Amino acid sequence: MSMTILPLNPAENSSREALQAFLAQCQQAAVKAGRARLVSISLEVPALDPLAVLESIFEAGEKHFYVERPAEGFALAGAEAVLSFTSSGADRFAACQRFIDDTLAYALAVGDQRAAFAGPHFFTSFAFYDDVEAGEPFEAASVFVPRWQVARAGGCTTAVANLLIAPDSALEPLVERLWRAHQKFGAFDYSEPEFTEATRPQPATVNEVGGANAYGEAVRRAVAHIEAGDFEKIVLARAKDLLADESLHPLRVLNGLRERFADCYAFSVANGRGQSFIGASPERLLRVADGRLLTEALAGSIRRGATASEDAALGSALLRSEKDRREHEMVLQSIRRRLEPLGLTLEAASTPALRRLANVQHLHTEIGAVLPEGVRLLDALARLHPTPAVGGKPREAAIPRIRNLETFSRGLYAGAIGWIDARGNGEFFVGLRSALIDGKRARLYAGAGIVAGSSPEKEFAETELKFRAMQDALLA
């Protein structure tokens, strides 16, 4: 059962009286259904910067979701939760899909649903593991529908308001809140920033979680497991705890990330309890648009050069690296094995290309497929996550060892973060190049793939390179 789209144009009925009458009709629908109904109103508005809008309404005690990929020309922000759901365990992907389906079965929408990012969106985050420990800041699976959403794509800006209307809801406060928002989005003036650029946080301390020698020892133990035939590859991460001299605002950090890493997903996910998980991820996990799935293999990396000649030489060395090509091929073949049982015929180039980011270059292969009838985005996501690029191979053997070898809980690091719309389209990326922000404290994460022949010194240097982008952003 899909969402009901009502033939009403909000732009042509933009009076307070029309809004009151419309919500009264929605309440009658809720009375008839015997349950609350999600009401979604989409409207094209003058050009806005979604991050600036989020800054203006930011509250540490509210959930928010933000993602922007400047190179692809889109940005998406949502704040405050009108509906939310959490789950854990091996069934968490299917449980989230059931929540989405149930919500849409009783949803009412107005406005042009063909516009980019129109209609209700389900902002979703999956931790690396199926279960998380008690007291962790983010659940194993979390979905929320925002009260306010603003998106920019293709030169257009779409604002969405979502409400939950129960048979006994008081309509007047809802009308008042929506009418104020309508007036604000129609003439947004950016006049009240949440922070200034005058201050720059300084680090009081930066400490390696687990101690200075923990990562090298973990790599040596992992290589011994590989030589013993326990698994072929395992991804091991490091964590650093940074303590600044003043609170770190996640959205100020995010602005720096989107400026510097235009080809990455600059993102922020807030749990509504004061913590935010932010980053600039280079890796798409999957995208579904109009019945077609797009994913990628991203594994094998080397630094950027100081000159064009050095950069090209490093890239050529990466393309010739037997160790990195083997690691990349493991990821590519794993994606094939996991998705083909869903009936997908995957299309990919026979050799990897270079993907150059601001501070690192990777081996990269894009993979496409037509999505068979009845296969949903979360069906594919459940099979893909976690890929060997962040977990290991074989998955069943490698992933349980990660908890024994690492000295911290991963949480959303290397998890799956993204959104799904009312038509089943959506996009998820991997929670990499990231940090957990909590007041003056930030925990930074970076990892590397360990295979036969890996050396602790080289893997440590690779993670240092990956740490640098986030540490610079936090203090810039």
N, C-alpha and C positions, 0 to 999 in steps of 0.2 A: 504494500500500500504506500503510495507516494504522497508528497506534500500537496495540499490544495492551493492552487494559485487563483486568486480572485481578480476579476476584470475591473480593477480600479487603478487609476493613475494618480499617485499621491501628488504629483506636481500640479495637476488640474483641480485638486480638491484640498488645497493647502490653507484651509482656515481652521480655526480652533473648533468651530461648530461641526465641520465635516469630520474632524478627527474624533470628536466626542461621539458622533453618530456611528462612525466605523467601529470604534472599540465596543460600543454597546451591541452592535451586531455580532462581534466576535465573542462577547460574553454570552449571548444567546446560543451561539454554537457550542460554547463550553458547557452550558446548562444541558443542551440536548445530548452531548457526548457523555455527560456525567463525570467529566474530568477536566483539569486545566489544559489549555491549548497554547502552544507557542505561536505568537503572532510576529511576523517579520515584515518590516516596512523598508523598502529600498528606494533610494532617490539619488539621482545624479546631482552633484553639487559643484560649486566653483572649485578650481584646482586647489588642493590642499596637500601638505606634506604629512602623511600619516604619523610619522615619528613626532612631529611638532604637536599634532593633536593629542597623541598619547602623553607627551610631556605635560600638556595643559590640564589633563584630567588624572594624572598619575596619583595613586594613593598606595602606600606600602601595604595597606591592609586589604587590597583588592587584587584579584587575579588579573593578569594581562598576558597578551601574546603579541609578539611583533616579529615579522620577518621581512627582509628586503634583500633583493639581489639586483643591485644597480645595473649590472651588465645586461640583464634581461628586462629592465624597465618596470619592475613591479615592486610594490611595498604594501604590506597588509598589517593592520593593527586592530586589536580587539581588547576591550577592557570591561571589567566587572562581569560576574557570572550570573546569568539569569537561570541557567540550568547547569548542573555538573554531575559527574559520575566517575567513580574510581573502581578499579578491579585489580586482581593479582592472580598469579598462577598460570598454568599452561593454556588456560582458556581465555586469557585476558583480551586477545584481539577479537575473538568471536563475541565476547561479552560486550565490548565497546560497540561492535557492529549492531548488536541487538538493541542497545540503548539508542543509537542513532536511528535505526529503523522505527522504533516505537515512538520516538519524538517526532519524526517526520510524518508518521501516520496521522498525527493529530495537529499538524502545523498548518497555519494559514499564512499566505504570503501575498503581498501587493507590491507593485513596481515592476519594472522591466527585468525579468529574471534572466534575460539573455546578456545583460551587461556584465562585464568582468567583475567577479567577486560580489555579485548581487545575491540576496537571499541569506538565510542562516548558514553559518559555517561552524564546524565542530573542530575546535582547536585541541589538539591531542598530543600527548607525550607518553612515550613508553620508555621505562628505565632499561638499562642494559640487560638486567636479569628479570626473570618472570616474577620473582619475589624480592622485596627489599626488607631490610632490618627495621625493627621498631624504632621510631624516632627520626628516621631519615626525612629530609625536607620535601621530597617528592615521592608520590606513590608509584607502584609498579606500572600502573596504567591510569591515565587521567584524561578526561574529556570535559570541555565546558563550552557552552554557547554564550558569547559575550552579549552584554546589554547594548554596547556601542561598538560599531565596527566601521573603519574607514580604510579604503583601499584605493591605490592609484595604479593604473595599468593602461598602456596605450594612449596616454595623454588625457584619460578621463579619470575622474574621481567619483567613487560610489560610497555613499554613507548608508549604513544599515542600522536600524533600531530593532531590537528584539525584546519582546515582552512576554511574560507568562500570565495569561488571564484565566483565572479560576471562576467557577460559577458565582462565588461570593466576593470577588475582588472589588475593592473600592476604586472606581474608575477615575474620579477627579484627580487624585495624585498622579496617576499614570498620564493623564492628559496634560497636566501641568508640566511634568518632567519632559515629556516628548516635545511639547510646544517650545519649551526653553531650548532644547537641543536643536530643534529645527531652525530656530532663529540664529543660534550660535553658528551652526554649520553654514548657514547662508551668508554670513558676514564674519568669517573667522579672522581675527586681527593679530593673533600671536602676541598679544600685549602683556601676558603674564607668564613669563618663563619660570620653570620650577627651580632653575639654578643659573648662575652666571659662569662665565669663562674666566673670571678673575683668579680663582683659586685653583691650585694644582695639588692633588694629594701626594704626599711623600711617603715612601715605605718606611715603617719602623723596623720591620724584620721580614725576611723571606727565608722560610725553613723548608727543607726537604722532608716530606712525610715519610716516616720510617727510618730516617737517617741517611747520611751521605753515601753509604756503601750498599744500601738495600737493593738498588736497581741492578747494579753490576752482578751481585750475587744471584738475583732472580733470573737474569739472563743466562748466567752460567748453569744454573739448575735446569732451566728450560732447554738449553742446548743438549744437556745430558739426557733429558727425557726424549728429545728428538732422536738422538743417536741410539737410544735404547728401543726405538720404534714405537713409543707410546702415542705420538702424534707427529704430523708433518710440519705444522706451523702453529704458533701461538702468538697473540698480540699482548704485549705487556706494557702497562702504562706507569708513569710516574705522577706524583701529585706534589705541588708546592703550596704552602700556606703563606699568604702575604697579609701582613697587618699594616694598614695605612694610618696616617695621623688624623684622618677625618673620614666620615662615612663616604663610601663609594656609591655614586648614583648609577644604577645600571643603564639608564637611558643616555647619560652623558658618555659613558664608555661605548655604548652602542653607536653613537654618532661617529666616533672616531673609527670604529671598525668598518662601518659602511663606506666611509670616505676612502679608507686605505685598501680595502679588499672588495673591489667592485664585482669581482667574478665569484664571490662566495655568498653564502646565505648568512647575512648578519641577523642575529636573532636574540630575543629575550623572552623567557617564560617565567612568570611570577606565580608563586603558589598561594598568594593572598595572606601569607603569614609572615611576610617580611623578607623572604629569600627569593633571589632571582638566579636563573641559570642562563648565562649569556655566552655568545661566541660568534665566530665567523667560520662556518663550516664549508670546506671545499667540496663536500661529497653529497650528491643527490642519492637518496636511497631508491626512490621511485617516484614517478609522476604518472597520473592517469588523466587523460584529457580526450573526450569524445571517442571513447572506446579503444584508445591506444595507450599502451604502457611503455614508459621509457625509464631505463635504469642505466647503471654504469659500473664498470670495474675501475677502481682507483687504488693502485697499490704499487709500491716501488717509488722511492723519492731521493732527491739530491738537492743541495742548496742552489740558489741563484748565483750567477757570477757578477763581479764588480764591473766588467766590461762586456760588450756584445760578444767579443771573441771568447772570453772565458765562459760566459753563459752558454754559448753554443757548444763549446767543448764539454762542459758538464752535462748538457742535455744529451749529446752524442754518447758520452760515457754511460749515462743511465740507460739509454736504448740498447747498448751493447752488454750491459751488466747481466751475467748469467743468473746471479742470485736474485736481482730485482725482477728480471723477466720471469723467473720461476715463481716468485711470489705473486706476480701479477696474473700469471696463467692459472694459479691455484684459485684466485678469486673469481676469475672469469668462468672457469669450469664449474665451480661451486654454484654460481648463479644459474648456469644452464641446468644443472642437476635439480636444483630446488624448484625452478619455475616450470620446467617441461611437464611434470606430472599434472599441472593445471591445464594442460592442453595448449600451451603457448609455443609458437614457432618463433624462436629468437633469431634476430638479425644483428650481426656484429662484424666489424672489420677483422681481417685475419691477423693484423699486427697492431700493437698499441701505438698511440700517438703521445706527444708530450702535452701536458697541461701545466702551464706556467702561471704561478701565483706570485704575489708580491715578494715572498721570501723563500719560496721552495718550488720545485717542479716535480711533477709526478708522471708516471706512466698511466695512461687513460684510454679506456675503450668504451664507447657508447653502445648501448644495447636497446633494441626496440622490438615490439611485438604487438599484434592485434589481440585485444583482450577477449577471450571467448565468452559467449553468452552465459550469464549466471555466475561469472567469476568477478569478485569485487576487489577493490583496492586493498582492503584489509586482509583478504585471502592471500594475496601476493605478498603483502608486508609480513604476515605471520611466517611465511616460508623463507623470506629473504633475511629477516633479522634474527641474530646478528650475522653479518657477512664475515667471511674469513679476513677481510680487511680490518676488522675490529675485534674478532673473536679468535678463530683458529680453524684448523683442519686436521682430522675430522672434528666437526663441531662438538659431537657428543663426548669426545675424548679430551679436547683441549679446553673447552669453556669451564668445566668444573675445576680445572687446575688453576685457573686465573685467580680465583679467590684465595687459594693457598699461597700463590707466589706474590701477589700484590699486597701492600700494607694498608689499604684503605678501601672504603666502599665506593663503587663507581657511580651509583645513583643514575642520573641522566647522562653522564659521560658515556659516549659511544652508543647511546640509546637512539630511538627513532622519534623525531619531532616533526609535526606538520599539521595539515588541516584537510578536512573533507567537506565538500559542499553538498547541497541538497540533491544534486544530480549524480552523485557518486564520483565526481572528479576530485582531484586533490593532489597534494605533493608532500613528500616526506624527505627529510635530509637527516644525516647522521650528526649527533651532538659532539662534534670535534672542535679542536682549537678553542676550548671553552673554559669557563670558570663559574663557580658557585659564589654569588655575592651575598654577604650577610653583614650589613652595617659596615664597619671598618675592616672586616675580614673578607678575604677572597681565597678560595681554593682553586688552583689552576691545574689543568690536566693535559698530558701529552703522552702519546704512546708510539710504539714501533713494532713492526712485524718481525718475529724471531723465527728463523728457519735454520736448516743445517748450514754451518759456516758463519753464522752471525757472531759478531764480537761485541762484548760488553761496551768497549770504548766507542765503537762506531754507533751503536744503538743509543748510547747516552748522548752523543753529539747530535744525533738526529732529533731526539726529544728536546734538547736544549734549543735547537733551531725553531721547533714548533712552539715552545714556550714563549719565545721572544715577542711574537706578535701580540699575544694577550697581555703580557706583562707591560709592554710599551703602551698599549691602549689604556690599561688601568691607571697609569700614572701620567698620561698625556693631557 
